[in-house]
Amino acid sequence: MDIVVLVKQVPDSGLERNLNAEKRVDRDGSNNVMGELDEYAVEAALQLKEQHDGTVTVLTVGPDQATETIRKVLAMGADQAVHVSDEAVAGSDALATAQILAAALGRANWDLVLAGAESTDSGMGVMTHLLSAHTGAAALTGARKIEIDGSTVTVEHQKDNGYSKLQAQLPAIVSVWDTINTPRYPSLKGIMAAKRKKIEVLSLSDLGVDASAVGAAGASTEVLTVESRPERSAGTIVTDEGEGGRSLAEFLASEKFI
C-alpha cells in the first residue's frame, strides 16, 4: 500500500502568532512547527504501513524552511518526501493549495492520502473534500479509527455523540482527529536515517501549474482588514446580598448565555 500524508508547517499555536504586512500569517519566525493534527495523520500512515507494508510519502507545500518539518516526518519513519516550494505559492488560499497538491498527487502512485482534519493556522477543514473533487477519490473525514481490508477502507467518523462508520473503495482521502492515536517521537536512529532519505523539491512549473492561478493574485478570498485581539478586561462581580442568584441569571441572560 502506498500512502501519502499531507503535512503543513505552521506557527506554534502555543506562542503568539502575528500577521505580516500582506495580512497573511507571518511564517518567517523561528517558532514554526508541524501542524498538531498532521502528527496524528503521520502516525496513522506509519501504523498502516506496518500492518500492510508499502511506502509512506510526506507531501508539503511551503517555503524552504518547511524542510524542517519534512525531516521530522522522515525521522518518524516516512520513506520519502515531496516538497513543493515556489515563491509564487505565497498567499494561496485553500482552493489554490488544493490545485497544487492535486497536481503533485497526480505525479505519484498512491492508494491512500491522509491528512489532519484541519490546520492550526486557518482551521478551515476543507482540504479533504477539495482534493476529492480534483482527484475523484472518495473523501472520508474526521476519522478516529481506520481499517483497510483489501481495497476497502473503513473509518469511524467522530461525532459529538459518538461515531458513524464510513466506507469506500481505494484510492481514498482520509482526514483524522487527535483521538486516533498517540504520535511517536523520532528516535536517534530515525533522525540519522532521515538525513539520507530523498526529498524531491518541485516548483509550480514542474507540476504544470500556472503561477498566475495561485498565490495572492489568484486567491478567491481576500482579507480586507485586521485588528489585534482586545486585551482581557476585568470581569463583572455579582455581589450576593440575597439576590445573587437572580442577578447572576440576569447577567447571563443579557450576555445570551442562557
RODO-2510 file (C-alpha; in nm, 4 decimals, decimal comma):
residues 258
     n   res          X          Y          Z
     1     m     0,0000     0,0000     0,0000
     2     d     0,1312     0,3401    -0,0986
     3     i     0,0287     0,6202     0,1365
     4     v     0,0789     0,9948     0,1008
     5     v     0,0488     1,2017     0,4173
     6     l    -0,0066     1,5765     0,3919
     7     v     0,1692     1,8000     0,6421
     8     k     0,1939     2,1742     0,6861
     9     q     0,4436     2,3876     0,8730
    10     v     0,2578     2,6415     1,0861
    11     p     0,3397     2,8886     1,3634
    12     d     0,3389     2,7261     1,7076
    13     s    -0,0166     2,7598     1,8421
    14     g     0,1229     2,7817     2,1955
    15     l     0,3033     3,1074     2,1187
    16     e     0,1940     3,4459     1,9920
    17     r     0,1026     3,4464     1,6243
    18     n     0,1107     3,7525     1,4026
    19     l     0,0131     3,8687     1,0566
    20     n     0,2593     4,0309     0,8183
    21     a     0,2174     4,3437     0,6086
    22     e     0,0229     4,1452     0,3450
    23     k    -0,2317     4,0425     0,6128
    24     r    -0,1108     3,6825     0,5972
    25     v     0,0212     3,4601     0,8751
    26     d     0,3814     3,5518     0,9464
    27     r     0,5854     3,2382     0,8782
    28     d     0,9290     3,3991     0,8915
    29     g     0,9801     3,3477     1,2636
    30     s     1,1646     3,0660     1,4349
    31     n     0,8562     2,9267     1,6095
    32     n     0,7272     2,7165     1,3193
    33     v     0,6282     2,3554     1,3794
    34     m     0,4371     2,0745     1,2122
    35     g     0,0614     2,1227     1,2406
    36     e    -0,0603     1,9400     1,5503
    37     l    -0,3214     1,7245     1,3770
    38     d    -0,0756     1,6421     1,0994
    39     e     0,1304     1,4447     1,3505
    40     y    -0,1661     1,2130     1,4088
    41     a    -0,2037     1,1653     1,0334
    42     v     0,1653     1,0741     1,0100
    43     e     0,1310     0,8205     1,2910
    44     a    -0,1794     0,6703     1,1262
    45     a     0,0130     0,6354     0,7990
    46     l     0,3070     0,4663     0,9696
    47     q     0,0809     0,2224     1,1544
    48     l    -0,0999     0,1289     0,8324
    49     k     0,2350     0,0761     0,6618
    50     e     0,3407    -0,1571     0,9435
    51     q     0,0159    -0,3533     0,9043
    52     h     0,0012    -0,3699     0,5252
    53     d     0,3579    -0,2971     0,4054
    54     g     0,4151    -0,0404     0,1322
    55     t     0,5515     0,3133     0,1488
    56     v     0,4756     0,6434     0,3188
    57     t     0,5489     0,9649     0,1310
    58     v     0,5198     1,3027     0,3009
    59     l     0,3907     1,5888     0,0848
    60     t     0,4020     1,9545     0,1795
    61     v     0,3604     2,2935     0,0131
    62     g     0,5644     2,5689     0,1706
    63     p     0,8799     2,7784     0,1753
    64     d     1,2308     2,6358     0,2038
    65     q     1,2169     2,6313     0,5840
    66     a     0,9364     2,3725     0,5688
    67     t     1,2185     2,1200     0,5170
    68     e     1,2492     2,1156     0,8969
    69     t     0,9009     1,9670     0,9244
    70     i     0,9695     1,7229     0,6414
    71     r     1,2813     1,5958     0,8192
    72     k     1,0806     1,5306     1,1346
    73     v     0,8302     1,3170     0,9433
    74     l     1,1139     1,1272     0,7764
    75     a     1,2710     1,0737     1,1182
    76     m     0,9396     0,9354     1,2462
    77     g     0,9561     0,6714     0,9722
    78     a     0,8261     0,8060     0,6400
    79     d     1,0194     0,6756     0,3401
    80     q     1,0475     0,9818     0,1180
    81     a     0,9170     1,3335     0,0690
    82     v     0,7876     1,5742    -0,1915
    83     h     0,8286     1,9460    -0,1176
    84     v     0,6523     2,1970    -0,3412
    85     s     0,8479     2,5177    -0,2924
    86     d     0,7899     2,8206    -0,5130
    87     e     0,7749     3,1904    -0,4265
    88     a     0,4594     3,2227    -0,6358
    89     v     0,2738     2,9987    -0,3889
    90     a     0,2768     3,2637    -0,1143
    91     g    -0,0723     3,3870    -0,0359
    92     s    -0,2526     3,0899    -0,1905
    93     d    -0,5951     3,0183    -0,0449
    94     a    -0,7416     2,6713     0,0131
    95     l    -0,8679     2,6398    -0,3460
    96     a    -0,5269     2,7190    -0,4941
    97     t    -0,3457     2,4987    -0,2426
    98     a    -0,5730     2,2095    -0,3349
    99     q    -0,4884     2,2639    -0,7021
   100     i    -0,1165     2,2472    -0,6219
   101     l    -0,1490     1,9394    -0,4012
   102     a    -0,3647     1,7636    -0,6610
   103     a    -0,1017     1,8307    -0,9273
   104     a     0,1654     1,6811    -0,7007
   105     l    -0,0527     1,3781    -0,6267
   106     g    -0,1024     1,3355    -0,9999
   107     r     0,2694     1,2598    -1,0332
   108     a     0,2641     0,9847    -0,7714
   109     n     0,1217     0,6362    -0,7280
   110     w    -0,0950     0,6242    -0,4164
   111     d    -0,3749     0,4233    -0,2626
   112     l    -0,4466     0,6441     0,0354
   113     v    -0,3942     1,0091     0,1284
   114     l    -0,4019     1,1007     0,4985
   115     a    -0,4261     1,4490     0,6477
   116     g    -0,5143     1,6225     0,9708
   117     a    -0,8811     1,7205     0,9980
   118     e    -0,7824     2,0872     0,9909
   119     s    -0,4746     2,3065     1,0121
   120     t    -0,3981     2,5023     1,3265
   121     d    -0,3379     2,8280     1,1398
   122     s    -0,6513     2,8577     0,9253
   123     g    -0,8709     2,5804     1,0687
   124     m    -1,0825     2,5527     0,7526
   125     g    -1,1039     2,1737     0,7376
   126     v    -1,1912     2,1606     0,3655
   127     m    -0,8805     2,0153     0,2024
   128     t    -1,0013     1,6540     0,2051
   129     h    -1,3108     1,7413     0,0043
   130     l    -1,1275     1,9761    -0,2302
   131     l    -0,8737     1,7069    -0,3154
   132     s    -1,1547     1,4568    -0,3612
   133     a    -1,3083     1,6891    -0,6198
   134     h    -0,9738     1,7194    -0,8021
   135     t    -0,8767     1,3523    -0,7956
   136     g    -1,2095     1,1699    -0,7965
   137     a    -1,1061     0,9697    -0,4891
   138     a    -1,3545     0,9227    -0,2066
   139     a    -1,3323     1,1582     0,0924
   140     l    -1,3747     1,0197     0,4444
   141     t    -1,3390     1,2823     0,7162
   142     g    -1,2859     1,3151     1,0892
   143     a    -1,1568     0,9623     1,1440
   144     r    -1,0835     0,8276     1,4899
   145     k    -1,0080     0,4802     1,3504
   146     i    -0,9021     0,3483     1,0085
   147     e    -0,9190    -0,0109     0,8864
   148     i    -0,8046    -0,1454     0,5495
   149     d    -0,9402    -0,4755     0,4151
   150     g    -0,8155    -0,5459     0,0647
   151     s    -0,9266    -0,2500    -0,1458
   152     t    -1,1827    -0,1288     0,1084
   153     v    -1,1182     0,1414     0,3679
   154     t    -1,3494     0,1808     0,6673
   155     v    -1,3274     0,4673     0,9143
   156     e    -1,5046     0,5614     1,2332
   157     h    -1,6139     0,9213     1,1739
   158     q    -1,6070     1,1026     1,5063
   159     k    -1,9187     1,2939     1,6095
   160     d    -2,0175     1,4844     1,9229
   161     n    -2,2437     1,1995     2,0367
   162     g    -2,0412     0,9013     1,9187
   163     y    -1,9320     0,7928     1,5736
   164     s    -2,0606     0,6712     1,2395
   165     k    -1,8933     0,4271     1,0023
   166     l    -1,7863     0,5394     0,6557
   167     q    -1,6652     0,3012     0,3885
   168     a    -1,5162     0,3445     0,0425
   169     q    -1,3010     0,1767    -0,2157
   170     l    -0,9378     0,2765    -0,2550
   171     p    -0,7998     0,5148    -0,3610
   172     a    -0,9363     0,7398    -0,0879
   173     i    -0,8529     1,0549     0,1045
   174     v    -0,8978     1,0451     0,4825
   175     s    -0,8656     1,3164     0,7469
   176     v    -0,8073     1,2311     1,1139
   177     w    -0,8659     1,3765     1,4588
   178     d    -0,6316     1,3572     1,7563
   179     t    -0,8377     1,0729     1,9063
   180     i    -0,6991     0,8247     1,6536
   181     n    -0,3588     0,7512     1,8118
   182     t    -0,0595     0,8830     2,0034
   183     p     0,2156     1,0069     1,7673
   184     r     0,5584     0,8532     1,8167
   185     y     0,8740     1,0523     1,8835
   186     p     1,1569     1,0344     1,6312
   187     s     1,4317     0,8013     1,7530
   188     l     1,8030     0,8793     1,7229
   189     k     1,8255     0,6065     1,4607
   190     g     1,5337     0,7615     1,2739
   191     i     1,6890     1,1089     1,2879
   192     m     2,0134     0,9795     1,1413
   193     a     1,8307     0,7806     0,8727
   194     a     1,6235     1,0844     0,7747
   195     k     1,9370     1,2613     0,6551
   196     r     1,9759     1,0001     0,3820
   197     k     1,6159     0,9899     0,2646
   198     k     1,5112     1,1540    -0,0595
   199     i     1,3317     1,4898    -0,0655
   200     e     1,2069     1,5795    -0,4126
   201     v     1,1706     1,9571    -0,4477
   202     l     0,9239     2,0729    -0,7119
   203     s     0,8295     2,4131    -0,8495
   204     l     0,4952     2,5130    -0,9981
   205     s     0,6374     2,4749    -1,3462
   206     d     0,7425     2,1182    -1,2619
   207     l     0,3786     2,0496    -1,1742
   208     g     0,2373     2,2286    -1,4756
   209     v     0,0521     2,4764    -1,2531
   210     d     0,0048     2,8301    -1,3838
   211     a     0,1643     3,0655    -1,1290
   212     s    -0,0964     3,3339    -1,2052
   213     a    -0,3743     3,0985    -1,0905
   214     v    -0,2324     3,0612    -0,7391
   215     g    -0,0740     3,2862    -0,4795
   216     a    -0,2306     3,6071    -0,3559
   217     a    -0,3173     3,7227    -0,7093
   218     g    -0,5090     3,4042    -0,7840
   219     a    -0,6852     3,3760    -0,4483
   220     s    -1,0641     3,3608    -0,4406
   221     t    -1,0717     3,5240    -0,0992
   222     e    -0,9149     3,8397     0,0390
   223     v    -0,8531     3,9730     0,3883
   224     l    -0,9683     4,3351     0,3890
   225     t    -0,8954     4,4459     0,7452
   226     v    -0,7368     4,3021     1,0575
   227     e    -0,7192     4,4127     1,4177
   228     s    -0,5489     4,2844     1,7289
   229     r    -0,7429     4,0859     1,9833
   230     p    -0,8529     4,3223     2,2637
   231     e    -0,6857     4,2958     2,5992
   232     r    -0,8733     4,0890     2,8521
   233     s    -1,0980     4,3172     3,0575
   234     a    -1,1939     4,2799     3,4202
   235     g    -1,4876     4,0504     3,4869
   236     t    -1,8232     4,1504     3,6294
   237     i    -1,8626     4,0867     4,0019
   238     v    -2,2082     3,9926     4,1267
   239     t    -2,2391     4,0701     4,4977
   240     d    -2,4761     3,8363     4,6789
   241     e    -2,6954     4,0337     4,9124
   242     g    -2,9805     3,7901     4,8998
   243     e    -3,0500     3,8312     4,5292
   244     g    -2,7195     3,6923     4,3978
   245     g    -2,8768     3,4062     4,2069
   246     r    -3,1251     3,6356     4,0329
   247     s    -2,8544     3,8889     3,9498
   248     l    -2,6318     3,6173     3,8069
   249     a    -2,9141     3,4788     3,5944
   250     e    -2,9973     3,8275     3,4624
   251     f    -2,6339     3,8854     3,3706
   252     l    -2,6049     3,5522     3,1911
   253     a    -2,9285     3,6213     3,0053
   254     s    -2,8073     3,9671     2,8983
   255     e    -2,4952     3,8058     2,7516
   256     k    -2,7119     3,5402     2,5830
   257     f    -2,5507     3,2528     2,7728
   258     i    -2,8948     3,1380     2,8856
***
